[in-house]
Amino acid sequence: MANLQAQIDSLVAGLHGPRSGQTTAAPAEVAGQALLVDLLILRGQVLGRIADYERAAELAEQLVRAAPDDDASWLARARTQATFHRFAEALADLDAAGRRGSDQATLDAERAAILQAVACYAEALVLRRTAAERRPDFTTLSALAVLQAERGKVAQAEHLFIEARRRHRGVSPFPVAELDFRRGLMWLGERNLHAARAWFDAAVSRVPAYAPAMGHLAEVDAALGARDAAIDSLRPLALSSDDPEYAAGLAGVLSDAGHPHEAEQWRISAAARYDELVLRHPEAFVDHAADFWLTVGGDRLKGLQLVSQNHAHRATRALALPHRVIPTDSWLADPDT
């Protein structure tokens, strides 16, 4: 984490606008700012910092204005758009990056992630499998493993998780920790709490600050009856993260453990933050806020209103997504194979 912070600090220190007489950013400046966007997104994912996502989005917008002819600018903005679930906008930015020379493999990987996010699994599977066949490395096999896990293909996913880990050649713990985390999510979806806990714990062992893994580890501990351990994990997360999910989770566990007064404090904090985020980033937070109000938040009417709003958002996003015909090879005639 110190190395990640140092990289971000160094890139931030180098930020500056176009020099006198210069109308666009130089390629090296574009590359540096695009890298900063990616690192801010990474730190946001690891630490549960929505502010990092927002800063990355601001930088990406500036980058597109400063270097509209550089594909890296559009790729950076596409990633921030996808982070906030603005998927149609993200796909449009990917198309713009393609017109400016981005390589097809990069574009396909980004599109596959978006297709997964909107549950277009068959289309995503074509792209993920093609990438894994062309270059079966840690990145492509991990992506395919996560997709198969989301599709409920546990046996195929387990095989791919194992093979992806075997092919890892890097020194950063972040990709492997994320893979362990995704494996834990798969087993959590299968209601195998002990397997899920083992993989969440593995992710935290690699990156102790990994907020999503710690949060789900606490969720599993609470489900297994270890409420004190869950509370001990969630308290620091609720204090350090600006994502209300952790405050909401802490409020729920505290209430179940017989601490209503502290639970109410965290419930109020989470409620205020969800209201703020629904206004600023509705596509990304309406569904989470709805779940909060229907459970810990204790306002069923508000929760149902947000459910309706989320359905409207989903319908609008579906209509806005460009229709794409992705050619399928004969071995993909059956998308379930």
Residue, then its C-alpha position, 0 to 999 in steps of 0.5 A: m500500500a505504501n508503494l501504491q501511495a508513493q506512485i500516486d503521489s509521484l504522478v499527482a506531483g507531476l500533474h500540470g496543464p498544457r504549457s504556454g502555446q500548447t493546445t493539447a497534452a503531450p503523449a507522455e503526460v497523457a500516459g502518466q495521467a491515464l496511469l494515475v486514473d487506473l491507480l486511483i481506481l485500484r486504491g478506491q477498490v482496495l480501500g473502499r474509497i468512493a472519493d478516489y473513484e470520483r477523483a479518477a473520473e474528474l481526471a479522466e474528463q480533463l484528459v479527454r478535453a486535453a488530449p481528444d485524439d489520444d486513445a488512452s484518454w478515452l480508455a481512461r474515461a471509459r473505465t471511470q464511466a464503468t466504475f459508476h455503472r454508466f455503461a452505455e457511456a463507457l461503451a461509447d468511449l471504448d468505441a472512440a478509443g478504438r477509432r483512435g487506435s486502441d488495440q482490439a484485445t484491450l477493447d474486448a477486455e473492457r467490453a467483456a467486463i461491461l457485458q458481465a456487469v449487465a448480465c450479458y453473459a453469453e456475449a461476455l463469454v465469447l470475448r473472454r474465451t477468445a482472449a484466453e485461447r489467444r493468450p492463456d495467461f493469468t489475466t485472461l484466465s482470471a477474467l474467464a474464471v470470474l465470469q464462469a463463477e458469476r454464471g454459476k459454473v462452479a466446476q469450470a470456475e474452480h479449474l480456471f481459478i487454480e490454473a490462473r493462480r498457477r500462471h501468475r508471474g507478477v510480484s504485486p499482491f493485488p491481482v492475486a488478492e482480487l482473485d481470492f476475493r472473487r473465489g470467495l464471492m463464488w462460494l458465498g453465492e453457493r452458501n458454502l460459508h466455510a469455503a467463502r471464509a477461507w478465500f476472503d481470509a486468503a485475500v486479507s492475508r495478502v492485502p490486509a487493507y483490502a476493504p471488500a474482502m474484510g467486509h465480506l469476511a465480517e459478513v460470513d463471521a456474523a452468519l457463522g455466529a462470530r458477531d464480536a469478530a465481525i464487529d471488530s472487522l467492521r468498525p475500522l472499515a466504517l471509520s476509514s471508508d466513505d462507502p456506506e456499505y460498511a457502516a450499514g453492515l456494522a449497524g446490522v451486526l451491532s443490532d443483532a448483538g444487542h447494541p441498539h444505541e451504537a447500531e442506530q448511530w451507524r445506521i444514521s451515518a449510512a442513511a445520510r451517505y446513501d442519500e448523498l450517493v444516490l443523488r450523485h451517482p444513481e446508476a451505481f448506488v440506487d440498488h445498494a440504497a434500496d437494499f439498505w432501506l429494506t433491511v437495516g435502514g428500516d424504511r420499507l416504503k423508501g426502499l421500494q421506491l428506490v427499487s422502482q427507480n433502479h428498475a427504471h435505470r436498468a431499463t433505460r441502460a438496456l435501451a441505451l446499450p448499443h446492439r452488438v452482433i458478436p460472431t460466435d465460433s462453432w465451439l460456442a454454439d451452446p453458450d452453456t458449454 
